[in-house]
Amino acid sequence: MVIRKKVQAFNDGVVSIYTVADTAAAGDKPVMGITLKQTLRYAERTVGITRFYTAMQAGADVRYVLRCPRLREISTQDVAIPNDGKQYKIIQIQYPEDAEQAVMDLTLEELTTLYDICQSAEEGEE
């Protein structure tokens, strides 16, 4: 029996992935901010009933599940900002094998305390 994998399109939008780090100048009081790490196209997935209630039991409020091309450097320590412009904590990353190309599903919870977005040194030189 041959299992045919699905071809995944990423037509729903673009998500920016940010690294959370201390952005204060050396010697200043630490200030946590986010710096752009990666920009990816995504396909919005359905937040299934099982995932929704399991997250609620764990105290999380899942807002989105986004399917993106797989990148191993993305982690649950990062922050995602999809098309709606809101900041989300990545609470889970899954690597499904049912798609033809390598993909990852990012489960997102909306942040209540927002980070300042910092410009990287490379962006400031342009």
N, CA, C and O atoms as CSV, one atom per row, in Angstrom:
chain,resi,resn,atom,element,x,y,z
A,1,MET,N,N,0.829,-1.179,0.000
A,1,MET,CA,C,0.000,0.000,0.000
A,1,MET,C,C,0.876,1.246,0.000
A,1,MET,O,O,1.766,1.374,0.841
A,2,VAL,N,N,0.639,2.159,-0.925
A,2,VAL,CA,C,1.400,3.393,-1.029
A,2,VAL,C,C,0.625,4.515,-0.349
A,2,VAL,O,O,-0.543,4.756,-0.657
A,3,ILE,N,N,1.292,5.196,0.578
A,3,ILE,CA,C,0.665,6.337,1.257
A,3,ILE,C,C,1.088,7.602,0.534
A,3,ILE,O,O,2.274,7.911,0.423
A,4,ARG,N,N,0.105,8.315,0.052
A,4,ARG,CA,C,0.379,9.546,-0.693
A,4,ARG,C,C,0.372,10.717,0.281
A,4,ARG,O,O,-0.607,10.938,0.993
A,5,LYS,N,N,1.481,11.470,0.306
A,5,LYS,CA,C,1.580,12.624,1.185
A,5,LYS,C,C,0.960,13.844,0.522
A,5,LYS,O,O,0.964,13.967,-0.703
A,6,LYS,N,N,0.427,14.745,1.341
A,6,LYS,CA,C,-0.229,15.961,0.860
A,6,LYS,C,C,0.801,17.023,0.506
A,6,LYS,O,O,1.809,17.181,1.195
A,7,VAL,N,N,0.535,17.755,-0.581
A,7,VAL,CA,C,1.359,18.907,-0.927
A,7,VAL,C,C,0.784,20.091,-0.165
A,7,VAL,O,O,-0.407,20.382,-0.271
A,8,GLN,N,N,1.623,20.770,0.601
A,8,GLN,CA,C,1.170,21.858,1.457
A,8,GLN,C,C,1.409,23.204,0.797
A,8,GLN,O,O,2.518,23.493,0.347
A,9,ALA,N,N,0.368,24.028,0.738
A,9,ALA,CA,C,0.496,25.414,0.272
A,9,ALA,C,C,0.516,26.312,1.502
A,9,ALA,O,O,-0.132,26.010,2.504
A,10,PHE,N,N,1.244,27.395,1.433
A,10,PHE,CA,C,1.353,28.341,2.548
A,10,PHE,C,C,0.767,29.674,2.104
A,10,PHE,O,O,1.493,30.655,1.945
A,11,ASN,N,N,-0.550,29.707,1.904
A,11,ASN,CA,C,-1.213,30.853,1.287
A,11,ASN,C,C,-1.922,31.797,2.249
A,11,ASN,O,O,-2.500,32.790,1.805
A,12,ASP,N,N,-1.897,31.524,3.549
A,12,ASP,CA,C,-2.714,32.310,4.481
A,12,ASP,C,C,-2.030,33.555,5.026
A,12,ASP,O,O,-2.707,34.448,5.535
A,13,GLY,N,N,-0.717,33.637,4.933
A,13,GLY,CA,C,-0.060,34.835,5.432
A,13,GLY,C,C,1.414,34.629,5.694
A,13,GLY,O,O,2.018,33.633,5.295
A,14,VAL,N,N,1.970,35.617,6.385
A,14,VAL,CA,C,3.391,35.611,6.730
A,14,VAL,C,C,3.497,35.791,8.241
A,14,VAL,O,O,2.853,36.670,8.815
A,15,VAL,N,N,4.305,34.961,8.877
A,15,VAL,CA,C,4.550,35.078,10.319
A,15,VAL,C,C,6.013,35.447,10.532
A,15,VAL,O,O,6.914,34.852,9.940
A,16,SER,N,N,6.229,36.439,11.386
A,16,SER,CA,C,7.585,36.834,11.760
A,16,SER,C,C,7.908,36.175,13.094
A,16,SER,O,O,7.127,36.255,14.042
A,17,ILE,N,N,9.061,35.526,13.160
A,17,ILE,CA,C,9.513,34.851,14.377
A,17,ILE,C,C,10.619,35.699,14.996
A,17,ILE,O,O,11.565,36.100,14.319
A,18,TYR,N,N,10.484,35.965,16.290
A,18,TYR,CA,C,11.419,36.824,17.005
A,18,TYR,C,C,12.084,36.069,18.148
A,18,TYR,O,O,11.478,35.202,18.778
A,19,THR,N,N,13.353,36.421,18.405
A,19,THR,CA,C,14.103,35.914,19.542
A,19,THR,C,C,13.904,36.871,20.708
A,19,THR,O,O,13.949,38.088,20.528
A,20,VAL,N,N,13.685,36.331,21.897
A,20,VAL,CA,C,13.547,37.143,23.104
A,20,VAL,C,C,14.922,37.226,23.771
A,20,VAL,O,O,15.560,36.204,24.021
A,21,ALA,N,N,15.373,38.456,24.057
A,21,ALA,CA,C,16.684,38.636,24.678
A,21,ALA,C,C,16.738,39.970,25.409
A,21,ALA,O,O,15.868,40.823,25.236
A,22,ASP,N,N,17.759,40.137,26.217
A,22,ASP,CA,C,18.013,41.400,26.903
A,22,ASP,C,C,18.513,42.383,25.846
A,22,ASP,O,O,19.537,42.147,25.205
A,23,THR,N,N,17.791,43.477,25.671
A,23,THR,CA,C,18.143,44.445,24.625
A,23,THR,C,C,18.728,45.734,25.205
A,23,THR,O,O,18.953,46.690,24.464
A,24,ALA,N,N,18.974,45.776,26.505
A,24,ALA,CA,C,19.537,46.975,27.133
A,24,ALA,C,C,21.014,47.121,26.771
A,24,ALA,O,O,21.699,46.142,26.476
A,25,ALA,N,N,21.481,48.360,26.803
A,25,ALA,CA,C,22.905,48.626,26.572
A,25,ALA,C,C,23.706,48.011,27.717
A,25,ALA,O,O,23.197,47.842,28.825
A,26,ALA,N,N,24.954,47.681,27.438
A,26,ALA,CA,C,25.828,47.081,28.448
A,26,ALA,C,C,25.877,47.965,29.687
A,26,ALA,O,O,26.093,49.173,29.593
A,27,GLY,N,N,25.674,47.350,30.846
A,27,GLY,CA,C,25.711,48.075,32.111
A,27,GLY,C,C,24.371,48.640,32.547
A,27,GLY,O,O,24.213,49.005,33.712
A,28,ASP,N,N,23.396,48.723,31.635
A,28,ASP,CA,C,22.063,49.223,31.980
A,28,ASP,C,C,21.221,48.103,32.579
A,28,ASP,O,O,21.553,46.923,32.470
A,29,LYS,N,N,20.117,48.506,33.216
A,29,LYS,CA,C,19.161,47.541,33.757
A,29,LYS,C,C,18.646,46.664,32.623
A,29,LYS,O,O,18.327,47.184,31.553
A,30,PRO,N,N,18.554,45.340,32.824
A,30,PRO,CA,C,18.070,44.457,31.753
A,30,PRO,C,C,16.656,44.832,31.292
A,30,PRO,O,O,15.774,45.114,32.102
A,31,VAL,N,N,16.471,44.826,29.984
A,31,VAL,CA,C,15.173,45.083,29.360
A,31,VAL,C,C,14.964,43.989,28.323
A,31,VAL,O,O,15.733,43.868,27.369
A,32,MET,N,N,13.911,43.192,28.517
A,32,MET,CA,C,13.645,42.118,27.565
A,32,MET,C,C,12.915,42.680,26.349
A,32,MET,O,O,11.933,43.410,26.485
A,33,GLY,N,N,13.400,42.335,25.169
A,33,GLY,CA,C,12.788,42.762,23.917
A,33,GLY,C,C,12.902,41.641,22.905
A,33,GLY,O,O,13.481,40.593,23.190
A,34,ILE,N,N,12.348,41.863,21.718
A,34,ILE,CA,C,12.410,40.826,20.681
A,34,ILE,C,C,13.091,41.366,19.433
A,34,ILE,O,O,12.916,42.527,19.061
A,35,THR,N,N,13.861,40.509,18.802
A,35,THR,CA,C,14.605,40.828,17.590
A,35,THR,C,C,14.239,39.807,16.516
A,35,THR,O,O,14.170,38.609,16.788
A,36,LEU,N,N,14.004,40.288,15.296
A,36,LEU,CA,C,13.594,39.411,14.196
A,36,LEU,C,C,14.611,38.301,13.958
A,36,LEU,O,O,15.813,38.545,13.847
A,37,LYS,N,N,14.101,37.090,13.883
A,37,LYS,CA,C,14.919,35.896,13.650
A,37,LYS,C,C,14.659,35.326,12.261
A,37,LYS,O,O,15.595,34.962,11.548
A,38,GLN,N,N,13.370,35.248,11.874
A,38,GLN,CA,C,12.987,34.597,10.614
A,38,GLN,C,C,11.590,35.052,10.203
A,38,GLN,O,O,10.753,35.351,11.055
A,39,THR,N,N,11.342,35.102,8.903
A,39,THR,CA,C,10.007,35.372,8.376
A,39,THR,C,C,9.598,34.185,7.509
A,39,THR,O,O,10.345,33.764,6.626
A,40,LEU,N,N,8.397,33.645,7.771
A,40,LEU,CA,C,7.933,32.441,7.083
A,40,LEU,C,C,6.504,32.608,6.584
A,40,LEU,O,O,5.694,33.275,7.228
A,41,ARG,N,N,6.196,32.014,5.456
A,41,ARG,CA,C,4.807,31.925,4.991
A,41,ARG,C,C,4.127,30.817,5.789
A,41,ARG,O,O,4.787,29.892,6.262
A,42,TYR,N,N,2.800,30.914,5.939
A,42,TYR,CA,C,2.096,29.894,6.708
A,42,TYR,C,C,0.731,29.563,6.130
A,42,TYR,O,O,0.151,30.319,5.351
A,43,ALA,N,N,0.240,28.392,6.548
A,43,ALA,CA,C,-1.135,27.959,6.302
A,43,ALA,C,C,-1.770,27.828,7.679
A,43,ALA,O,O,-1.228,27.154,8.555
A,44,GLU,N,N,-2.910,28.466,7.871
A,44,GLU,CA,C,-3.595,28.392,9.162
A,44,GLU,C,C,-4.294,27.043,9.273
A,44,GLU,O,O,-4.989,26.618,8.350
A,45,ARG,N,N,-4.108,26.379,10.397
A,45,ARG,CA,C,-4.710,25.080,10.653
A,45,ARG,C,C,-5.864,25.237,11.636
A,45,ARG,O,O,-5.946,26.241,12.343
A,46,THR,N,N,-6.732,24.274,11.681
A,46,THR,CA,C,-7.833,24.276,12.631
A,46,THR,C,C,-7.315,23.895,14.012
A,46,THR,O,O,-6.566,22.929,14.162
A,47,VAL,N,N,-7.724,24.666,15.020
A,47,VAL,CA,C,-7.419,24.292,16.402
A,47,VAL,C,C,-8.464,23.248,16.789
A,47,VAL,O,O,-9.610,23.584,17.090
A,48,GLY,N,N,-8.062,21.995,16.777
A,48,GLY,CA,C,-8.989,20.901,17.041
A,48,GLY,C,C,-9.519,20.923,18.465
A,48,GLY,O,O,-8.911,21.511,19.360
A,49,ILE,N,N,-10.642,20.284,18.659
A,49,ILE,CA,C,-11.309,20.270,19.956
A,49,ILE,C,C,-10.432,19.622,21.024
A,49,ILE,O,O,-10.400,20.092,22.162
A,50,THR,N,N,-9.727,18.560,20.679
A,50,THR,CA,C,-8.850,17.891,21.645
A,50,THR,C,C,-7.710,18.812,22.049
A,50,THR,O,O,-7.413,18.952,23.235
A,51,ARG,N,N,-7.069,19.441,21.067
A,51,ARG,CA,C,-5.965,20.360,21.351
A,51,ARG,C,C,-6.455,21.536,22.190
A,51,ARG,O,O,-5.776,21.960,23.126
A,52,PHE,N,N,-7.632,22.062,21.858
A,52,PHE,CA,C,-8.192,23.212,22.553
A,52,PHE,C,C,-8.431,22.896,24.033
A,52,PHE,O,O,-8.001,23.648,24.907
A,53,TYR,N,N,-9.119,21.780,24.313
A,53,TYR,CA,C,-9.430,21.444,25.703
A,53,TYR,C,C,-8.212,20.968,26.487
A,53,TYR,O,O,-8.114,21.218,27.688
A,54,THR,N,N,-7.297,20.294,25.826
A,54,THR,CA,C,-6.060,19.887,26.500
A,54,THR,C,C,-5.260,21.118,26.909
A,54,THR,O,O,-4.716,21.173,28.011
A,55,ALA,N,N,-5.190,22.103,26.022
A,55,ALA,CA,C,-4.486,23.349,26.333
A,55,ALA,C,C,-5.166,24.076,27.488
A,55,ALA,O,O,-4.491,24.591,28.380
A,56,MET,N,N,-6.498,24.122,27.479
A,56,MET,CA,C,-7.234,24.776,28.569
A,56,MET,C,C,-6.925,24.120,29.910
A,56,MET,O,O,-6.760,24.809,30.916
A,57,GLN,N,N,-6.846,22.796,29.927
A,57,GLN,CA,C,-6.535,22.080,31.166
A,57,GLN,C,C,-5.142,22.430,31.673
A,57,GLN,O,O,-4.885,22.421,32.877
A,58,ALA,N,N,-4.254,22.737,30.745
A,58,ALA,CA,C,-2.883,23.105,31.108
A,58,ALA,C,C,-2.752,24.607,31.379
A,58,ALA,O,O,-1.656,25.089,31.666
A,59,GLY,N,N,-3.855,25.345,31.292
A,59,GLY,CA,C,-3.821,26.778,31.567
A,59,GLY,C,C,-3.427,27.628,30.373
A,59,GLY,O,O,-3.131,28.811,30.543
A,60,ALA,N,N,-3.414,27.070,29.180
A,60,ALA,CA,C,-3.054,27.809,27.968
A,60,ALA,C,C,-4.315,28.113,27.164
A,60,ALA,O,O,-5.296,27.371,27.212
A,61,ASP,N,N,-4.266,29.214,26.427
A,61,ASP,CA,C,-5.391,29.630,25.586
A,61,ASP,C,C,-4.906,29.652,24.132
A,61,ASP,O,O,-4.436,30.680,23.643
A,62,VAL,N,N,-5.025,28.522,23.456
A,62,VAL,CA,C,-4.522,28.391,22.087
A,62,VAL,C,C,-5.371,29.229,21.138
A,62,VAL,O,O,-6.591,29.073,21.075
A,63,ARG,N,N,-4.707,30.124,20.398
A,63,ARG,CA,C,-5.401,30.991,19.450
A,63,ARG,C,C,-5.217,30.543,18.004
A,63,ARG,O,O,-6.143,30.634,17.198
A,64,TYR,N,N,-4.024,30.059,17.680
A,64,TYR,CA,C,-3.710,29.667,16.305
A,64,TYR,C,C,-2.860,28.410,16.294
A,64,TYR,O,O,-2.133,28.114,17.242
A,65,VAL,N,N,-2.973,27.679,15.193
A,65,VAL,CA,C,-1.996,26.668,14.825
A,65,VAL,C,C,-1.599,27.019,13.394
A,65,VAL,O,O,-2.435,27.018,12.490
A,66,LEU,N,N,-0.320,27.318,13.199
A,66,LEU,CA,C,0.187,27.711,11.883
A,66,LEU,C,C,1.129,26.641,11.365
A,66,LEU,O,O,2.020,26.191,12.085
A,67,ARG,N,N,0.936,26.233,10.119
A,67,ARG,CA,C,1.846,25.286,9.467
A,67,ARG,C,C,2.799,26.085,8.592
A,67,ARG,O,O,2.374,26.856,7.732
A,68,CYS,N,N,4.090,25.889,8.822
A,68,CYS,CA,C,5.150,26.614,8.112
A,68,CYS,C,C,6.180,25.618,7.587
A,68,CYS,O,O,6.206,24.463,8.014
A,69,PRO,N,N,7.035,26.069,6.654
A,69,PRO,CA,C,8.164,25.215,6.284
A,69,PRO,C,C,9.015,24.943,7.529
A,69,PRO,O,O,9.176,25.815,8.383
A,70,ARG,N,N,9.550,23.738,7.621
A,70,ARG,CA,C,10.300,23.325,8.819
A,70,ARG,C,C,11.643,24.046,8.921
A,70,ARG,O,O,12.425,24.091,7.972
A,71,LEU,N,N,11.878,24.604,10.100
A,71,LEU,CA,C,13.175,25.175,10.466
A,71,LEU,C,C,13.468,24.725,11.892
A,71,LEU,O,O,12.696,25.024,12.803
A,72,ARG,N,N,14.544,24.029,12.093
A,72,ARG,CA,C,14.858,23.490,13.425
A,72,ARG,C,C,15.294,24.578,14.403
A,72,ARG,O,O,15.258,24.352,15.612
A,73,GLU,N,N,15.711,25.766,13.914
A,73,GLU,CA,C,16.168,26.808,14.837
A,73,GLU,C,C,15.024,27.573,15.508
A,73,GLU,O,O,15.275,28.405,16.380
A,74,ILE,N,N,13.783,27.310,15.119
A,74,ILE,CA,C,12.621,27.917,15.785
A,74,ILE,C,C,12.372,27.126,17.072
A,74,ILE,O,O,12.434,25.897,17.071
A,75,SER,N,N,12.088,27.842,18.174
A,75,SER,CA,C,11.891,27.142,19.448
A,75,SER,C,C,10.702,27.719,20.211
A,75,SER,O,O,10.129,28.738,19.823
A,76,THR,N,N,10.348,27.054,21.292
A,76,THR,CA,C,9.261,27.520,22.142
A,76,THR,C,C,9.688,28.713,22.992
A,76,THR,O,O,8.888,29.235,23.768
A,77,GLN,N,N,10.928,29.147,22.857
A,77,GLN,CA,C,11.401,30.354,23.538
A,77,GLN,C,C,11.156,31.591,22.679
A,77,GLN,O,O,11.372,32.714,23.136
A,78,ASP,N,N,10.703,31.394,21.435
A,78,ASP,CA,C,10.515,32.492,20.487
A,78,ASP,C,C,9.102,33.060,20.546
A,78,ASP,O,O,8.199,32.459,21.128
A,79,VAL,N,N,8.927,34.231,19.933
A,79,VAL,CA,C,7.636,34.917,19.832
A,79,VAL,C,C,7.275,35.003,18.353
A,79,VAL,O,O,8.137,35.264,17.514
A,80,ALA,N,N,5.995,34.784,18.035
A,80,ALA,CA,C,5.509,34.842,16.654
A,80,ALA,C,C,4.539,36.008,16.496
A,80,ALA,O,O,3.726,36.278,17.380
A,81,ILE,N,N,4.635,36.697,15.356
A,81,ILE,CA,C,3.681,37.749,15.014
A,81,ILE,C,C,3.148,37.450,13.613
A,81,ILE,O,O,3.826,37.712,12.620
A,82,PRO,N,N,1.920,36.894,13.535
A,82,PRO,CA,C,1.317,36.611,12.221
A,82,PRO,C,C,0.652,37.862,11.640
A,82,PRO,O,O,0.887,38.972,12.117
A,83,ASN,N,N,-0.166,37.679,10.625
A,83,ASN,CA,C,-0.809,38.797,9.917
A,83,ASN,C,C,-1.625,39.725,10.807
A,83,ASN,O,O,-1.758,40.905,10.486
A,84,ASP,N,N,-2.177,39.231,11.917
A,84,ASP,CA,C,-3.017,40.096,12.758
A,84,ASP,C,C,-2.205,41.117,13.560
A,84,ASP,O,O,-2.782,42.006,14.186
A,85,GLY,N,N,-0.865,40.998,13.549
A,85,GLY,CA,C,0.000,41.972,14.204
A,85,GLY,C,C,0.154,41.784,15.699
A,85,GLY,O,O,0.877,42.550,16.337
A,86,LYS,N,N,-0.508,40.780,16.286
A,86,LYS,CA,C,-0.412,40.530,17.726
A,86,LYS,C,C,0.772,39.610,18.023
A,86,LYS,O,O,1.210,38.842,17.166
A,87,GLN,N,N,1.275,39.702,19.244
A,87,GLN,CA,C,2.392,38.873,19.679
A,87,GLN,C,C,1.867,37.598,20.331
A,87,GLN,O,O,0.942,37.635,21.143
A,88,TYR,N,N,2.476,36.460,19.959
A,88,TYR,CA,C,2.070,35.155,20.463
A,88,TYR,C,C,3.288,34.377,20.940
A,88,TYR,O,O,4.351,34.409,20.320
A,89,LYS,N,N,3.111,33.682,22.051
A,89,LYS,CA,C,4.123,32.755,22.536
A,89,LYS,C,C,3.951,31.450,21.778
A,89,LYS,O,O,2.826,30.979,21.606
A,90,ILE,N,N,5.045,30.862,21.325
A,90,ILE,CA,C,4.993,29.542,20.694
A,90,ILE,C,C,5.003,28.531,21.838
A,90,ILE,O,O,6.012,28.370,22.524
A,91,ILE,N,N,3.871,27.851,22.039
A,91,ILE,CA,C,3.798,26.925,23.170
A,91,ILE,C,C,4.092,25.481,22.780
A,91,ILE,O,O,4.356,24.641,23.640
A,92,GLN,N,N,4.046,25.197,21.479
A,92,GLN,CA,C,4.370,23.840,21.026
A,92,GLN,C,C,4.784,23.885,19.566
A,92,GLN,O,O,4.254,24.670,18.780
A,93,ILE,N,N,5.736,23.033,19.212
A,93,ILE,CA,C,6.143,22.846,17.824
A,93,ILE,C,C,6.053,21.356,17.525
A,93,ILE,O,O,6.632,20.531,18.231
A,94,GLN,N,N,5.315,21.025,16.465
A,94,GLN,CA,C,5.200,19.633,16.040
A,94,GLN,C,C,5.732,19.519,14.613
A,94,GLN,O,O,5.677,20.479,13.845
A,95,TYR,N,N,6.240,18.353,14.268
A,95,TYR,CA,C,6.814,18.096,12.952
A,95,TYR,C,C,6.038,16.972,12.271
A,95,TYR,O,O,6.501,15.831,12.260
A,96,PRO,N,N,4.857,17.271,11.699
A,96,PRO,CA,C,4.054,16.222,11.062
A,96,PRO,C,C,4.765,15.635,9.849
A,96,PRO,O,O,5.523,16.316,9.157
A,97,GLU,N,N,4.503,14.367,9.613
A,97,GLU,CA,C,5.143,13.675,8.496
A,97,GLU,C,C,4.177,13.393,7.354
A,97,GLU,O,O,4.520,12.665,6.422
A,98,ASP,N,N,2.959,13.965,7.414
A,98,ASP,CA,C,1.973,13.682,6.377
A,98,ASP,C,C,2.025,14.661,5.207
A,98,ASP,O,O,1.208,14.567,4.291
A,99,ALA,N,N,2.971,15.597,5.223
A,99,ALA,CA,C,3.115,16.569,4.122
A,99,ALA,C,C,4.306,16.180,3.261
A,99,ALA,O,O,5.270,15.584,3.741
A,100,GLU,N,N,4.222,16.527,1.979
A,100,GLU,CA,C,5.282,16.150,1.039
A,100,GLU,C,C,6.610,16.817,1.382
A,100,GLU,O,O,7.655,16.168,1.340
A,101,GLN,N,N,6.583,18.112,1.721
A,101,GLN,CA,C,7.805,18.785,2.138
A,101,GLN,C,C,7.859,18.825,3.661
A,101,GLN,O,O,6.845,18.612,4.325
A,102,ALA,N,N,9.040,19.096,4.217
A,102,ALA,CA,C,9.196,19.149,5.667
A,102,ALA,C,C,8.488,20.382,6.212
A,102,ALA,O,O,8.756,21.501,5.774
A,103,VAL,N,N,7.580,20.178,7.170
A,103,VAL,CA,C,6.804,21.279,7.745
A,103,VAL,C,C,6.845,21.195,9.268
A,103,VAL,O,O,7.262,20.192,9.849
A,104,MET,N,N,6.394,22.292,9.897
A,104,MET,CA,C,6.222,22.313,11.345
A,104,MET,C,C,4.914,23.027,11.651
A,104,MET,O,O,4.525,23.955,10.942
A,105,ASP,N,N,4.241,22.594,12.706
A,105,ASP,CA,C,3.021,23.237,13.180
A,105,ASP,C,C,3.360,23.996,14.459
A,105,ASP,O,O,3.836,23.411,15.432
A,106,LEU,N,N,3.110,25.301,14.445
A,106,LEU,CA,C,3.360,26.148,15.605
A,106,LEU,C,C,2.037,26.397,16.316
A,106,LEU,O,O,1.107,26.941,15.719
A,107,THR,N,N,1.942,26.009,17.572
A,107,THR,CA,C,0.757,26.273,18.382
A,107,THR,C,C,1.020,27.556,19.151
A,107,THR,O,O,2.014,27.666,19.868
A,108,LEU,N,N,0.110,28.545,18.996
A,108,LEU,CA,C,0.346,29.889,19.525
A,108,LEU,C,C,-0.673,30.292,20.580
A,108,LEU,O,O,-1.865,30.005,20.463
A,109,GLU,N,N,-0.173,30.967,21.614
A,109,GLU,CA,C,-1.002,31.546,22.671
A,109,GLU,C,C,-0.710,33.050,22.705
A,109,GLU,O,O,0.450,33.460,22.711
A,110,GLU,N,N,-1.769,33.869,22.726
A,110,GLU,CA,C,-1.592,35.316,22.713
A,110,GLU,C,C,-0.917,35.789,24.001
A,110,GLU,O,O,-1.278,35.363,25.098
A,111,LEU,N,N,0.063,36.673,23.848
A,111,LEU,CA,C,0.763,37.236,25.004
A,111,LEU,C,C,-0.058,38.363,25.612
A,111,LEU,O,O,-0.677,39.146,24.891
A,112,THR,N,N,-0.064,38.442,26.933
A,112,THR,CA,C,-0.759,39.541,27.605
A,112,THR,C,C,0.212,40.675,27.909
A,112,THR,O,O,-0.190,41.838,27.956
A,113,THR,N,N,1.483,40.352,28.116
A,113,THR,CA,C,2.525,41.355,28.302
A,113,THR,C,C,3.352,41.383,27.028
A,113,THR,O,O,3.980,40.388,26.664
A,114,LEU,N,N,3.350,42.530,26.350
A,114,LEU,CA,C,4.008,42.623,25.052
A,114,LEU,C,C,5.465,43.044,25.192
A,114,LEU,O,O,5.840,43.765,26.117
A,115,TYR,N,N,6.272,42.576,24.249
A,115,TYR,CA,C,7.682,42.946,24.181
A,115,TYR,C,C,7.849,44.126,23.237
A,115,TYR,O,O,7.060,44.308,22.310
A,116,ASP,N,N,8.897,44.938,23.481
A,116,ASP,CA,C,9.294,45.958,22.521
A,116,ASP,C,C,10.041,45.257,21.399
A,116,ASP,O,O,10.851,44.362,21.639
A,117,ILE,N,N,9.758,45.675,20.165
A,117,ILE,CA,C,10.453,45.101,19.014
A,117,ILE,C,C,11.709,45.921,18.778
A,117,ILE,O,O,11.643,47.139,18.610
A,118,CYS,N,N,12.855,45.250,18.767
A,118,CYS,CA,C,14.142,45.913,18.622
A,118,CYS,C,C,14.676,45.736,17.218
A,118,CYS,O,O,14.440,44.720,16.564
A,119,GLN,N,N,15.388,46.729,16.776
A,119,GLN,CA,C,16.004,46.684,15.458
A,119,GLN,C,C,17.372,46.039,15.616
A,119,GLN,O,O,18.123,46.379,16.531
A,120,SER,N,N,17.696,45.110,14.726
A,120,SER,CA,C,19.012,44.467,14.814
A,120,SER,C,C,20.081,45.443,14.343
A,120,SER,O,O,19.767,46.435,13.687
A,121,ALA,N,N,21.337,45.172,14.670
A,121,ALA,CA,C,22.436,46.046,14.288
A,121,ALA,C,C,22.560,46.147,12.772
A,121,ALA,O,O,22.893,47.208,12.245
A,122,GLU,N,N,22.290,45.032,12.059
A,122,GLU,CA,C,22.386,45.031,10.593
A,122,GLU,C,C,21.342,45.964,9.979
A,122,GLU,O,O,21.629,46.663,9.007
A,123,GLU,N,N,20.118,45.977,10.551
A,123,GLU,CA,C,19.043,46.821,10.023
A,123,GLU,C,C,19.363,48.286,10.237
A,123,GLU,O,O,19.030,49.118,9.393
A,124,GLY,N,N,20.004,48.623,11.349
A,124,GLY,CA,C,20.320,50.002,11.663
A,124,GLY,C,C,21.376,50.589,10.749
A,124,GLY,O,O,21.440,51.810,10.610
A,125,GLU,N,N,22.209,49.768,10.117
A,125,GLU,CA,C,23.276,50.249,9.251
A,125,GLU,C,C,22.797,50.558,7.847
A,125,GLU,O,O,23.530,51.189,7.085
A,126,GLU,N,N,21.599,50.139,7.475
A,126,GLU,CA,C,21.128,50.329,6.104
A,126,GLU,C,C,20.672,51.737,5.859
A,126,GLU,O,O,20.245,52.064,4.751
